[in-house]
Amino acid sequence: MKRGFITLLILLSLLPLAGHTQELMPYAWRNYVELLSEEGEDEAAEELTELYETYRDNPANVNDTTAMLRYFPFVNDLQRECLKAYVVLYGPLLSIEELYTINGFDSNTVELLRPLVMFRPMEQEQRLALKEMLAYGHSNLVTGVGGTVEQARGYRDSIYEGNNLRLMWRYYFKYKDRIHLQLSGDKDPGEPFFTGSQKLGFDFYGYSLTVNDIGRYIGTRQHPYLKRLVLGQYHAQFGQGLVLWSGFGPRAAWESGIGRHASGLRPSGAFTEYGYLRGMSATIALTDCWSLSLAYSYIDRDATSTRPVKEDTVQSVYNSGYHRTATEIAKLHQLGEHLVGSHLEYRSSRLQIGLTGMATWLDKVIQPATYVYNDNAFRGDRNYNLGIDAAYRCRRLLLFGEAAVCANHAFDSTALNISPAVVMGGEFVFNNNHRTSLLLRYYSPTYHNLHAIALGQSSTPQNEMGIGCHYQGRLPLGITATGIADFFYYPHMKYLIYAHSRGQEYRATLSRASTIVKGLTAHVRYRFKEKARNITPSTMVDGHYLLEQTYRHQVQGDIEYSTGDWRLVTRIGYAHYHGDATEANKGLLLYQDIQYHPQHIPLAITARVAWFDVDDYEARLYTVESDFIYQYNSMAYQNEGYRCYLVARYDITPHWNIGIKYGITAYTDRDTFGSGYDLIDANHRQQWRVQIRLKW
């Protein structure tokens, strides 16, 4: 413990030499990222954090009618069309406040956009010229290293093949909204580096090239042109996520609304090691209203072998991205996947209709292990999906939906499985202060798709029925409110739920800025979730497994105060979990954030002191920590103890900065930290990170 505090003092003494992490995320962004973390959607949380960091440094032009905020998942079609009509009728917007006058742009959406957008006249589109690209393009190179001071069991016993350092680099080039180039490398702690099973250095390399609007200036007549070309690793998002959707797509309804807002084809995040597509994709504008998207992907996916091992069969897809131990390395690139997809779309100012088809071929058969709950799991090496989606806007009403079917043969059956999935809903904007939405869904127990993410309580759109509703508005006394309710039913058994079951979830967030103390804002968030689970896996009565209903309440309050160079955030959070046959578990968290960002010194410092007391995993509490660009860090608090960290960044020049982070987590109710191969023979863990960034 003394070493931890000595290290902290050393870092404090170096602040004049090192130092401007990004400012604390606005509350709306932190709220989203924490919600995703609570749902176990770390990939989506990481991608959302990267989107925030990318556009905070390179803001999107709100007045660009060709792009119209297409990469922002919380801006829906109704808002985009209303924004486009406003710009065409009244000219370019001059400030963020003008968004409040446009139908559908509520305070929550505006606050999400505030740090990520700019307002300037639309530039006349020109042909791509290499000389101009090199002269006016922006480059960004980030490299970093981090690790843990204490040695975990996996390193002490040489179970992990590599050292405990995390290494990363990323180069990003952008020319307006026409060219995006991304190259990156990443090594997780425990993975080898230029040794052993990894002779090529980094365990994961990311790469993508995106080119927009190619060939639209041929002559004076309307010609087909290439709206977007993406090479390398990319995401494809169409409809409501039933047929083809990869990348960011939270399963839970989030505060900006219920419906999905597809962005089409876009590059994958720099350090996303799974869930992406890789190959070539393009969107062709056939006419003003018609477009066609084509996608091809081939990926060597990680997979778990069957027991006993069969050369042409795997048991499951492995998605952790870790390759540290002999067992994890044996899963590397065990399953080849070919994917071909297309999306034909008609879009006018009010109506959008799309037809999406996808075929997936695997070079091995997926044969899951036999468990009580998984008799409807996908089995085989071929799967086909077809769906139609639509959206219609009439003044302040937006109707949307998608219907899809899958077709496949199980490897051990000649019967053809054709199963449906449907989602439909609507959103109504009363005015800029009030909006509401409703969504219905039905996912067959035998609907299969390896690349689908749709709204629901499960990781895939399968074996679920439900209805969700959402409200967002401004209440009296200047209170901004968001409310979500979701009612769901599982017609077939699931993991740890060995019978049909039901559940419900409610979330509410209230925020208010003080009219007495300038810079003071208070937020209160409440969440309740009820769902079933097995009492014990082996308990049966009359041939049926016994279930219990479980209940989880969570409430947290935040107070933010900003004045001059200082920003303070105080939080208290409480969670209570119990079941019909399970005793109550409680969790309590209290933390204080302090940020110092002097106006005339290129230095920013953020520190946190947190205390927590959590009885059990089910009562855990999540927070998002300040970190460097492209570094997502969510903390799940368990047991009893404290957490402290310090982040500092110093801008050496306008183009070069360096940052340092040090954090320590200590338990006061146990003598060890972690478990399994990550077990540390001490009650604390110290972590550090250094990052250097160059912009030109």
Sequence and secondary structure as in RCSB ss.txt:
>XXXX:A:sequence
MKRGFITLLILLSLLPLAGHTQELMPYAWRNYVELLSEEGEDEAAEELTELYETYRDNPANVNDTTAMLRYFPFV
NDLQRECLKAYVVLYGPLLSIEELYTINGFDSNTVELLRPLVMFRPMEQEQRLALKEMLAYGHSNLVTGVGGTVE
QARGYRDSIYEGNNLRLMWRYYFKYKDRIHLQLSGDKDPGEPFFTGSQKLGFDFYGYSLTVNDIGRYIGTRQHPY
LKRLVLGQYHAQFGQGLVLWSGFGPRAAWESGIGRHASGLRPSGAFTEYGYLRGMSATIALTDCWSLSLAYSYID
RDATSTRPVKEDTVQSVYNSGYHRTATEIAKLHQLGEHLVGSHLEYRSSRLQIGLTGMATWLDKVIQPATYVYND
NAFRGDRNYNLGIDAAYRCRRLLLFGEAAVCANHAFDSTALNISPAVVMGGEFVFNNNHRTSLLLRYYSPTYHNL
HAIALGQSSTPQNEMGIGCHYQGRLPLGITATGIADFFYYPHMKYLIYAHSRGQEYRATLSRASTIVKGLTAHVR
YRFKEKARNITPSTMVDGHYLLEQTYRHQVQGDIEYSTGDWRLVTRIGYAHYHGDATEANKGLLLYQDIQYHPQH
IPLAITARVAWFDVDDYEARLYTVESDFIYQYNSMAYQNEGYRCYLVARYDITPHWNIGIKYGITAYTDRDTFGS
GYDLIDANHRQQWRVQIRLKW
>XXXX:A:secstr
 HHHHHHHHHHHHTTTT         HHHHHHHHHHHHTT HHHHHHHHHHHHHHHHS EETT TTTTTTT TTS
 HHHHHHHHHHHHHH    SGGGGGGSTT  HHHHHHHGGGEE           HHHHHHH EEEEEEEEEEESS
  HHHHTT SSS SEEEEEEEEEEETTTEEEEEEEEE TT  SSBTTBTTSSSEEEEEEEEEEESTTSSSS   E
EEEEEEEEEEEE TTSSSSB SS  SS BTTBSS    EEEE  TT  SS EEEEEEEEE SSSEEEEEEEEEEE
E EEE SS  TTEEEEE  S    SHHHHHTTT EEEEEEEEEEEEE SSEEEEEEEEEEEEEEEE     SS T
TS  EEEEEEEEEEEEEEETTEEEEEEEEEEEEE TT   EEEEEEEEEEEEEEEETTEEEEEEEEEE TT   T
T   SSSSSSS SEEEEEEEEEEEEGGGEEEEEEEEEEEESS BTTB S EEEEEEEEEEEEE SSSTTEEEEEE
EEEEEEEEESSTT EETTEE EEEEEEEEEEEEEEEEETTEEEEEEEEEEEEEESSS  EEEEEEEEEEEE  TT
SSEEEEEEEEEEEESSGGG EEEE    TT   EEEE EEEEEEEEEEEEEEETTEEEEEEEEEEEESS S BS 
GGG BSSSEEEEEEEEEEEE 
